[in-house]
Amino acid sequence: MLVSEKVMTSTDMERHQGRFSIPRGKVRSHAFLREEDNPQEGIKCSLIQPCLEVITDLEFKKWTMNLTFSYTLIKKWNSVACNEKNGLQTGCLVQLWSFRVGSGFMVCPR
């Protein structure tokens, strides 16, 4: 399921930020989440990188800020952003897809 399509920002790529942000306004549908998922607490997930290598133990989390929120991918995001084989850079248009494998949650930026 397509979760979001957005242009990579400089903060998505900055090592000291260590996260990929999906602003509320860029979320296509929340149907990718199950009732038992708790993004406030964080959901462990795996990620299929654009280079097709899989990284495990990322965390998909909902960050609430004043009257809005953002979903984020954290923990190990820098290894995705800094992997030259992925070709990610500020200004790139990416899509974030979600799918389930058994009870697991996986995401894939393309």
BADOKE-314800 format. One record per residue: z, x, y of N, C-alpha, C in turn; residue number from 1; chain; residue in one letter. Coordinates in Angstrom, 3 decimals. Atoms other than C-alpha are relative to their C-alpha. Layout:
// residues N
kolpa n.pz=Z&n.px=X&n.py=Y&ca.pz=Z&ca.px=X&ca.py=Y&c.pz=Z&c.px=X&c.py=Y&seq=NUM&mol=A&type=A
...
//
This chain:
// residues 110
kolpa n.pz=0.000&n.px=0.841&n.py=-1.166&ca.pz=0.000&ca.px=0.000&ca.py=0.000&c.pz=0.000&c.px=0.893&c.py=1.239&seq=1&mol=A&type=M
kolpa n.pz=0.038&n.px=-0.760&n.py=-1.247&ca.pz=-0.865&ca.px=1.319&ca.py=3.442&c.pz=1.233&c.px=-0.343&c.py=0.828&seq=2&mol=A&type=L
kolpa n.pz=-1.217&n.px=0.176&n.py=-0.794&ca.pz=2.390&ca.px=1.802&ca.py=5.361&c.pz=-0.310&c.px=0.179&c.py=1.475&seq=3&mol=A&type=V
kolpa n.pz=0.235&n.px=-0.319&n.py=-1.406&ca.pz=1.106&ca.px=3.359&ca.py=8.570&c.pz=-1.226&c.px=0.885&c.py=0.158&seq=4&mol=A&type=S
kolpa n.pz=1.053&n.px=-0.916&n.py=-0.406&ca.pz=-1.756&ca.px=5.066&ca.py=10.304&c.pz=0.371&c.px=0.458&c.py=1.400&seq=5&mol=A&type=E
kolpa n.pz=-0.390&n.px=-0.519&n.py=-1.311&ca.pz=-0.951&ca.px=7.349&ca.py=13.219&c.pz=-0.568&c.px=1.391&c.py=0.221&seq=6&mol=A&type=K
kolpa n.pz=0.409&n.px=-1.349&n.py=-0.379&ca.pz=-1.908&ca.px=10.491&ca.py=15.056&c.pz=1.240&c.px=0.889&c.py=-0.064&seq=7&mol=A&type=V
kolpa n.pz=-1.121&n.px=-0.947&n.py=0.103&ca.pz=0.308&ca.px=13.481&ca.py=14.241&c.pz=0.384&c.px=0.481&c.py=1.398&seq=8&mol=A&type=M
kolpa n.pz=-0.501&n.px=-0.468&n.py=-1.296&ca.pz=2.484&ca.px=14.379&ca.py=17.215&c.pz=0.530&c.px=1.417&c.py=-0.136&seq=9&mol=A&type=T
kolpa n.pz=-0.554&n.px=-1.356&n.py=0.039&ca.pz=3.821&ca.px=17.775&ca.py=18.166&c.pz=1.374&c.px=-0.001&c.py=-0.657&seq=10&mol=A&type=S
kolpa n.pz=-1.322&n.px=0.018&n.py=0.645&ca.pz=7.304&ca.px=16.695&ca.py=17.044&c.pz=-0.114&c.px=-0.163&c.py=-1.515&seq=11&mol=A&type=T
kolpa n.pz=0.207&n.px=0.072&n.py=1.451&ca.pz=5.912&ca.px=15.824&ca.py=13.580&c.pz=-0.251&c.px=1.384&c.py=-0.582&seq=12&mol=A&type=D
kolpa n.pz=0.383&n.px=-1.322&n.py=0.472&ca.pz=4.725&ca.px=19.419&ca.py=13.343&c.pz=1.015&c.px=1.094&c.py=0.320&seq=13&mol=A&type=M
kolpa n.pz=-0.957&n.px=-1.030&n.py=-0.413&ca.pz=7.639&ca.px=21.272&ca.py=14.979&c.pz=1.041&c.px=0.246&c.py=-1.079&seq=14&mol=A&type=E
kolpa n.pz=-0.902&n.px=-0.402&n.py=1.063&ca.pz=9.711&ca.px=23.177&ca.py=12.472&c.pz=1.443&c.px=-0.416&c.py=0.278&seq=15&mol=A&type=R
kolpa n.pz=-1.405&n.px=0.321&n.py=-0.292&ca.pz=13.011&ca.px=22.578&ca.py=14.270&c.pz=0.271&c.px=-1.510&c.py=-0.036&seq=16&mol=A&type=H
kolpa n.pz=-0.182&n.px=1.450&n.py=0.138&ca.pz=12.432&ca.px=18.784&ca.py=14.150&c.pz=0.162&c.px=-0.384&c.py=-1.475&seq=17&mol=A&type=Q
kolpa n.pz=-0.132&n.px=0.199&n.py=1.449&ca.pz=11.916&ca.px=18.800&ca.py=10.381&c.pz=-0.170&c.px=-1.434&c.py=-0.472&seq=18&mol=A&type=G
kolpa n.pz=0.185&n.px=1.383&n.py=0.410&ca.pz=10.670&ca.px=15.241&ca.py=10.148&c.pz=-1.363&c.px=-0.537&c.py=0.424&seq=19&mol=A&type=R
kolpa n.pz=1.205&n.px=0.748&n.py=-0.319&ca.pz=7.657&ca.px=12.953&ca.py=10.141&c.pz=0.452&c.px=-1.390&c.py=0.404&seq=20&mol=A&type=F
kolpa n.pz=-0.472&n.px=1.264&n.py=-0.548&ca.pz=8.227&ca.px=9.873&ca.py=12.281&c.pz=-1.067&c.px=-1.089&c.py=-0.123&seq=21&mol=A&type=S
kolpa n.pz=0.868&n.px=1.164&n.py=0.074&ca.pz=6.723&ca.px=6.436&ca.py=11.670&c.pz=0.610&c.px=-1.071&c.py=0.905&seq=22&mol=A&type=I
kolpa n.pz=-0.581&n.px=0.974&n.py=-0.929&ca.pz=7.486&ca.px=4.315&ca.py=14.755&c.pz=-0.202&c.px=-1.438&c.py=-0.482&seq=23&mol=A&type=P
kolpa n.pz=0.039&n.px=1.413&n.py=0.409&ca.pz=8.187&ca.px=0.612&ca.py=14.193&c.pz=-1.356&c.px=-0.637&c.py=0.295&seq=24&mol=A&type=R
kolpa n.pz=1.277&n.px=0.591&n.py=-0.388&ca.pz=5.000&ca.px=-0.335&ca.py=16.032&c.pz=-1.187&c.px=0.486&c.py=-0.801&seq=25&mol=A&type=G
kolpa n.pz=1.087&n.px=-0.537&n.py=0.828&ca.pz=2.893&ca.px=1.750&ca.py=13.633&c.pz=0.113&c.px=-0.424&c.py=-1.465&seq=26&mol=A&type=K
kolpa n.pz=-0.180&n.px=0.452&n.py=1.380&ca.pz=4.236&ca.px=0.124&ca.py=10.432&c.pz=-0.869&c.px=-1.230&c.py=-0.230&seq=27&mol=A&type=V
kolpa n.pz=0.935&n.px=1.104&n.py=0.279&ca.pz=1.524&ca.px=-2.112&ca.py=8.961&c.pz=0.694&c.px=-1.183&c.py=-0.662&seq=28&mol=A&type=R
kolpa n.pz=-0.706&n.px=1.036&n.py=0.745&ca.pz=3.822&ca.px=-4.028&ca.py=6.619&c.pz=1.272&c.px=0.621&c.py=-0.564&seq=29&mol=A&type=S
kolpa n.pz=-1.250&n.px=-0.474&n.py=0.606&ca.pz=7.372&ca.px=-3.732&ca.py=5.330&c.pz=0.068&c.px=-0.378&c.py=-1.478&seq=30&mol=A&type=H
kolpa n.pz=0.032&n.px=0.465&n.py=1.384&ca.pz=6.331&ca.px=-5.142&ca.py=1.946&c.pz=0.094&c.px=1.143&c.py=-1.011&seq=31&mol=A&type=A
kolpa n.pz=-0.111&n.px=-1.136&n.py=0.910&ca.pz=6.383&ca.px=-1.630&ca.py=0.468&c.pz=1.447&c.px=0.236&c.py=-0.428&seq=32&mol=A&type=F
kolpa n.pz=-1.415&n.px=-0.141&n.py=0.331&ca.pz=10.193&ca.px=-1.841&ca.py=0.432&c.pz=0.447&c.px=-1.151&c.py=-0.894&seq=33&mol=A&type=L
kolpa n.pz=-0.594&n.px=1.032&n.py=0.855&ca.pz=12.090&ca.px=-3.719&ca.py=-2.268&c.pz=1.327&c.px=-0.426&c.py=0.610&seq=34&mol=A&type=R
kolpa n.pz=-1.291&n.px=0.486&n.py=-0.497&ca.pz=15.213&ca.px=-5.781&ca.py=-1.607&c.pz=1.109&c.px=1.015&c.py=-0.223&seq=35&mol=A&type=E
kolpa n.pz=-1.074&n.px=-0.939&n.py=0.331&ca.pz=17.358&ca.px=-3.152&ca.py=-3.302&c.pz=-0.129&c.px=1.346&c.py=0.732&seq=36&mol=A&type=E
kolpa n.pz=0.171&n.px=-1.233&n.py=-0.782&ca.pz=15.926&ca.px=-0.327&ca.py=-1.147&c.pz=0.854&c.px=-0.078&c.py=1.259&seq=37&mol=A&type=D
kolpa n.pz=-0.815&n.px=-0.038&n.py=-1.210&ca.pz=18.220&ca.px=0.734&ca.py=1.652&c.pz=-0.417&c.px=1.192&c.py=0.854&seq=38&mol=A&type=N
kolpa n.pz=0.465&n.px=-1.120&n.py=-0.809&ca.pz=16.328&ca.px=2.848&ca.py=4.171&c.pz=1.027&c.px=0.480&c.py=1.031&seq=39&mol=A&type=P
kolpa n.pz=-1.077&n.px=-0.453&n.py=-0.897&ca.pz=19.432&ca.px=2.960&ca.py=6.417&c.pz=0.754&c.px=1.153&c.py=-0.655&seq=40&mol=A&type=Q
kolpa n.pz=-0.707&n.px=-1.031&n.py=0.768&ca.pz=21.133&ca.px=5.015&ca.py=3.698&c.pz=-0.938&c.px=1.146&c.py=-0.373&seq=41&mol=A&type=E
kolpa n.pz=0.991&n.px=-0.988&n.py=0.421&ca.pz=17.942&ca.px=6.843&ca.py=2.791&c.pz=-0.460&c.px=-0.274&c.py=-1.420&seq=42&mol=A&type=G
kolpa n.pz=0.591&n.px=0.207&n.py=1.321&ca.pz=15.605&ca.px=6.528&ca.py=-0.182&c.pz=-0.642&c.px=1.311&c.py=-0.427&seq=43&mol=A&type=I
kolpa n.pz=0.644&n.px=-1.205&n.py=0.528&ca.pz=14.783&ca.px=9.576&ca.py=-2.252&c.pz=-1.412&c.px=-0.363&c.py=-0.438&seq=44&mol=A&type=K
kolpa n.pz=1.381&n.px=0.267&n.py=0.386&ca.pz=11.062&ca.px=9.837&ca.py=-2.756&c.pz=-0.711&c.px=1.315&c.py=-0.277&seq=45&mol=A&type=C
kolpa n.pz=0.896&n.px=-1.131&n.py=0.211&ca.pz=8.313&ca.px=12.154&ca.py=-3.844&c.pz=-1.184&c.px=-0.189&c.py=0.927&seq=46&mol=A&type=S
kolpa n.pz=1.144&n.px=0.069&n.py=-0.896&ca.pz=5.277&ca.px=12.966&ca.py=-1.756&c.pz=-1.162&c.px=0.765&c.py=-0.606&seq=47&mol=A&type=L
kolpa n.pz=1.227&n.px=-0.672&n.py=0.407&ca.pz=1.744&ca.px=13.748&ca.py=-2.813&c.pz=-0.633&c.px=0.512&c.py=1.293&seq=48&mol=A&type=I
kolpa n.pz=0.529&n.px=-0.608&n.py=-1.213&ca.pz=0.525&ca.px=16.178&ca.py=-0.175&c.pz=-1.519&c.px=-0.159&c.py=0.063&seq=49&mol=A&type=Q
kolpa n.pz=1.463&n.px=0.041&n.py=-0.092&ca.pz=-3.046&ca.px=16.112&ca.py=1.152&c.pz=-0.683&c.px=1.016&c.py=-0.925&seq=50&mol=A&type=P
kolpa n.pz=0.576&n.px=-0.993&n.py=0.918&ca.pz=-3.642&ca.px=19.250&ca.py=-0.967&c.pz=0.210&c.px=-0.389&c.py=-1.466&seq=51&mol=A&type=C
kolpa n.pz=-0.254&n.px=0.603&n.py=1.308&ca.pz=-2.556&ca.px=17.078&ca.py=-3.967&c.pz=1.168&c.px=0.609&c.py=-0.764&seq=52&mol=A&type=L
kolpa n.pz=-1.231&n.px=-0.485&n.py=0.615&ca.pz=0.588&ca.px=19.085&ca.py=-4.740&c.pz=1.103&c.px=-1.017&c.py=0.271&seq=53&mol=A&type=E
kolpa n.pz=-1.099&n.px=0.960&n.py=-0.129&ca.pz=3.685&ca.px=16.942&ca.py=-5.309&c.pz=1.272&c.px=0.725&c.py=0.413&seq=54&mol=A&type=V
kolpa n.pz=-1.325&n.px=-0.487&n.py=-0.403&ca.pz=6.974&ca.px=17.568&ca.py=-3.527&c.pz=0.988&c.px=-1.107&c.py=-0.313&seq=55&mol=A&type=I
kolpa n.pz=-1.031&n.px=0.984&n.py=0.330&ca.pz=10.091&ca.px=15.839&ca.py=-4.817&c.pz=1.179&c.px=0.164&c.py=0.952&seq=56&mol=A&type=T
kolpa n.pz=-1.260&n.px=-0.034&n.py=-0.755&ca.pz=13.412&ca.px=15.080&ca.py=-3.156&c.pz=-0.158&c.px=-0.069&c.py=1.512&seq=57&mol=A&type=D
kolpa n.pz=0.045&n.px=0.342&n.py=-1.412&ca.pz=12.148&ca.px=14.024&ca.py=0.244&c.pz=0.862&c.px=-1.237&c.py=0.179&seq=58&mol=A&type=L
kolpa n.pz=-0.775&n.px=1.207&n.py=-0.265&ca.pz=14.054&ca.px=11.238&ca.py=1.927&c.pz=-0.726&c.px=-0.840&c.py=1.035&seq=59&mol=A&type=E
kolpa n.pz=0.584&n.px=0.982&n.py=-0.902&ca.pz=12.601&ca.px=8.141&ca.py=3.554&c.pz=1.167&c.px=-0.742&c.py=0.624&seq=60&mol=A&type=F
kolpa n.pz=-1.178&n.px=0.532&n.py=-0.658&ca.pz=15.045&ca.px=6.916&ca.py=6.151&c.pz=-0.372&c.px=-0.804&c.py=1.232&seq=61&mol=A&type=K
kolpa n.pz=0.171&n.px=0.812&n.py=-1.200&ca.pz=15.312&ca.px=4.303&ca.py=8.880&c.pz=0.988&c.px=0.495&c.py=1.051&seq=62&mol=A&type=K
kolpa n.pz=-0.834&n.px=-0.443&n.py=-1.116&ca.pz=16.603&ca.px=5.670&ca.py=12.182&c.pz=-0.011&c.px=-1.090&c.py=1.063&seq=63&mol=A&type=W
kolpa n.pz=-0.118&n.px=1.024&n.py=-1.030&ca.pz=17.874&ca.px=3.019&ca.py=14.590&c.pz=0.333&c.px=0.662&c.py=1.323&seq=64&mol=A&type=T
kolpa n.pz=-0.181&n.px=-0.569&n.py=-1.338&ca.pz=17.641&ca.px=3.851&ca.py=18.287&c.pz=-0.016&c.px=-1.142&c.py=1.004&seq=65&mol=A&type=M
kolpa n.pz=-0.115&n.px=1.091&n.py=-0.967&ca.pz=18.871&ca.px=1.334&ca.py=20.873&c.pz=-0.564&c.px=-1.287&c.py=-0.580&seq=66&mol=A&type=N
kolpa n.pz=0.551&n.px=1.281&n.py=0.442&ca.pz=16.672&ca.px=-1.756&ca.py=20.407&c.pz=-1.162&c.px=0.132&c.py=-0.967&seq=67&mol=A&type=L
kolpa n.pz=1.147&n.px=-0.202&n.py=0.891&ca.pz=14.056&ca.px=-0.220&ca.py=18.127&c.pz=0.406&c.px=0.905&c.py=-1.159&seq=68&mol=A&type=T
kolpa n.pz=-0.258&n.px=-0.921&n.py=1.107&ca.pz=13.766&ca.px=1.925&ca.py=15.014&c.pz=-1.269&c.px=0.751&c.py=-0.342&seq=69&mol=A&type=F
kolpa n.pz=1.091&n.px=-0.804&n.py=0.522&ca.pz=11.592&ca.px=4.503&ca.py=13.361&c.pz=0.337&c.px=0.316&c.py=-1.446&seq=70&mol=A&type=S
kolpa n.pz=-0.191&n.px=-0.552&n.py=1.335&ca.pz=11.121&ca.px=5.344&ca.py=9.707&c.pz=-0.319&c.px=1.479&c.py=0.097&seq=71&mol=A&type=Y
kolpa n.pz=0.258&n.px=-1.437&n.py=0.003&ca.pz=11.181&ca.px=9.041&ca.py=8.967&c.pz=-0.064&c.px=0.524&c.py=-1.428&seq=72&mol=A&type=T
kolpa n.pz=-0.042&n.px=-0.798&n.py=1.225&ca.pz=10.388&ca.px=11.414&ca.py=6.156&c.pz=0.721&c.px=1.275&c.py=0.377&seq=73&mol=A&type=L
kolpa n.pz=-0.801&n.px=-1.191&n.py=-0.289&ca.pz=13.007&ca.px=14.147&ca.py=6.138&c.pz=0.254&c.px=0.760&c.py=-1.298&seq=74&mol=A&type=I
kolpa n.pz=-0.310&n.px=-0.885&n.py=1.126&ca.pz=14.238&ca.px=16.907&ca.py=3.828&c.pz=-1.309&c.px=0.479&c.py=-0.640&seq=75&mol=A&type=K
kolpa n.pz=1.210&n.px=-0.653&n.py=0.523&ca.pz=11.410&ca.px=19.245&ca.py=2.843&c.pz=-1.274&c.px=-0.359&c.py=0.758&seq=76&mol=A&type=K
kolpa n.pz=1.209&n.px=0.324&n.py=-0.758&ca.pz=9.032&ca.px=17.802&ca.py=5.461&c.pz=-0.677&c.px=1.261&c.py=0.519&seq=77&mol=A&type=W
kolpa n.pz=0.595&n.px=-1.229&n.py=-0.533&ca.pz=8.545&ca.px=21.288&ca.py=6.924&c.pz=-0.914&c.px=0.680&c.py=-1.005&seq=78&mol=A&type=N
kolpa n.pz=0.864&n.px=-0.642&n.py=0.997&ca.pz=7.085&ca.px=22.523&ca.py=3.647&c.pz=-1.339&c.px=-0.729&c.py=-0.107&seq=79&mol=A&type=S
kolpa n.pz=1.260&n.px=0.741&n.py=-0.043&ca.pz=4.430&ca.px=19.794&ca.py=4.003&c.pz=-0.764&c.px=0.357&c.py=1.273&seq=80&mol=A&type=V
kolpa n.pz=0.634&n.px=-0.246&n.py=-1.303&ca.pz=3.728&ca.px=20.301&ca.py=7.711&c.pz=-0.502&c.px=1.439&c.py=0.130&seq=81&mol=A&type=A
kolpa n.pz=0.351&n.px=-1.421&n.py=-0.145&ca.pz=3.595&ca.px=24.103&ca.py=7.408&c.pz=-0.922&c.px=0.513&c.py=-1.098&seq=82&mol=A&type=C
kolpa n.pz=0.883&n.px=-0.406&n.py=1.089&ca.pz=1.469&ca.px=24.193&ca.py=4.246&c.pz=-1.438&c.px=-0.023&c.py=0.517&seq=83&mol=A&type=N
kolpa n.pz=1.353&n.px=-0.097&n.py=-0.558&ca.pz=-1.913&ca.px=25.427&ca.py=5.533&c.pz=-1.037&c.px=-0.735&c.py=-0.841&seq=84&mol=A&type=E
kolpa n.pz=0.950&n.px=0.701&n.py=0.877&ca.pz=-3.657&ca.px=23.879&ca.py=2.507&c.pz=-0.108&c.px=-1.485&c.py=0.359&seq=85&mol=A&type=K
kolpa n.pz=0.028&n.px=1.420&n.py=-0.380&ca.pz=-2.778&ca.px=20.432&ca.py=3.923&c.pz=-0.846&c.px=-0.259&c.py=1.238&seq=86&mol=A&type=N
kolpa n.pz=0.819&n.px=0.155&n.py=-1.195&ca.pz=-4.639&ca.px=21.038&ca.py=7.176&c.pz=0.584&c.px=-0.939&c.py=1.048&seq=87&mol=A&type=G
kolpa n.pz=-0.624&n.px=0.880&n.py=-0.985&ca.pz=-2.128&ca.px=19.001&ca.py=9.173&c.pz=0.196&c.px=0.743&c.py=1.313&seq=88&mol=A&type=L
kolpa n.pz=-0.217&n.px=-0.572&n.py=-1.324&ca.pz=-1.975&ca.px=19.621&ca.py=12.914&c.pz=0.163&c.px=-1.126&c.py=1.010&seq=89&mol=A&type=Q
kolpa n.pz=-0.156&n.px=0.976&n.py=-1.067&ca.pz=-1.087&ca.px=17.849&ca.py=16.124&c.pz=-1.372&c.px=-0.593&c.py=0.331&seq=90&mol=A&type=T
kolpa n.pz=1.256&n.px=0.680&n.py=-0.320&ca.pz=-3.769&ca.px=15.270&ca.py=16.897&c.pz=-0.759&c.px=-0.523&c.py=-1.206&seq=91&mol=A&type=G
kolpa n.pz=0.661&n.px=0.508&n.py=1.222&ca.pz=-4.809&ca.px=14.656&ca.py=13.251&c.pz=0.381&c.px=-1.461&c.py=-0.211&seq=92&mol=A&type=C
kolpa n.pz=-0.278&n.px=1.369&n.py=0.396&ca.pz=-5.110&ca.px=11.028&ca.py=12.232&c.pz=0.400&c.px=0.016&c.py=-1.475&seq=93&mol=A&type=L
kolpa n.pz=-0.458&n.px=0.047&n.py=1.394&ca.pz=-3.087&ca.px=10.441&ca.py=9.049&c.pz=0.351&c.px=-1.436&c.py=-0.371&seq=94&mol=A&type=V
kolpa n.pz=-0.449&n.px=1.263&n.py=0.560&ca.pz=-2.398&ca.px=7.465&ca.py=6.845&c.pz=1.126&c.px=0.310&c.py=-0.964&seq=95&mol=A&type=Q
kolpa n.pz=-1.101&n.px=-0.141&n.py=0.943&ca.pz=0.849&ca.px=7.069&ca.py=4.933&c.pz=-0.066&c.px=-1.173&c.py=-0.963&seq=96&mol=A&type=L
kolpa n.pz=0.097&n.px=1.007&n.py=1.054&ca.pz=0.508&ca.px=5.203&ca.py=1.640&c.pz=1.257&c.px=0.059&c.py=-0.849&seq=97&mol=A&type=W
kolpa n.pz=-1.172&n.px=0.072&n.py=0.863&ca.pz=3.330&ca.px=4.070&ca.py=-0.621&c.pz=-0.394&c.px=-0.657&c.py=-1.311&seq=98&mol=A&type=S
kolpa n.pz=0.189&n.px=0.649&n.py=1.282&ca.pz=3.309&ca.px=3.258&ca.py=-4.296&c.pz=1.195&c.px=0.284&c.py=-0.883&seq=99&mol=A&type=F
kolpa n.pz=-1.124&n.px=-0.120&n.py=0.929&ca.pz=5.800&ca.px=2.834&ca.py=-7.101&c.pz=-0.485&c.px=0.559&c.py=-1.321&seq=100&mol=A&type=R
kolpa n.pz=0.233&n.px=-0.516&n.py=1.340&ca.pz=5.911&ca.px=4.792&ca.py=-10.317&c.pz=1.294&c.px=-0.273&c.py=-0.742&seq=101&mol=A&type=V
kolpa n.pz=-1.248&n.px=0.438&n.py=0.622&ca.pz=8.444&ca.px=3.081&ca.py=-12.557&c.pz=0.926&c.px=-0.496&c.py=1.099&seq=102&mol=A&type=G
kolpa n.pz=-0.928&n.px=0.392&n.py=-1.063&ca.pz=11.486&ca.px=2.759&ca.py=-10.331&c.pz=-0.099&c.px=0.962&c.py=1.182&seq=103&mol=A&type=S
kolpa n.pz=0.132&n.px=-0.993&n.py=-1.069&ca.pz=10.384&ca.px=5.713&ca.py=-8.194&c.pz=-0.839&c.px=-0.461&c.py=1.159&seq=104&mol=A&type=G
kolpa n.pz=0.680&n.px=0.314&n.py=-1.248&ca.pz=9.069&ca.px=5.556&ca.py=-4.669&c.pz=-0.769&c.px=1.248&c.py=0.396&seq=105&mol=A&type=F
kolpa n.pz=0.796&n.px=-1.151&n.py=-0.387&ca.pz=6.197&ca.px=7.840&ca.py=-3.684&c.pz=-0.786&c.px=-0.331&c.py=1.252&seq=106&mol=A&type=M
kolpa n.pz=0.808&n.px=0.169&n.py=-1.199&ca.pz=4.363&ca.px=8.353&ca.py=-0.440&c.pz=-1.072&c.px=1.082&c.py=0.013&seq=107&mol=A&type=V
kolpa n.pz=1.131&n.px=-0.921&n.py=-0.025&ca.pz=1.110&ca.px=10.070&ca.py=0.310&c.pz=-0.661&c.px=-0.032&c.py=1.368&seq=108&mol=A&type=C
kolpa n.pz=0.742&n.px=-0.029&n.py=-1.254&ca.pz=-0.163&ca.px=11.132&ca.py=3.746&c.pz=-1.418&c.px=0.481&c.py=-0.273&seq=109&mol=A&type=P
kolpa n.pz=1.396&n.px=-0.390&n.py=0.164&ca.pz=-3.944&ca.px=11.343&ca.py=3.922&c.pz=-0.658&c.px=0.056&c.py=1.347&seq=110&mol=A&type=R
//
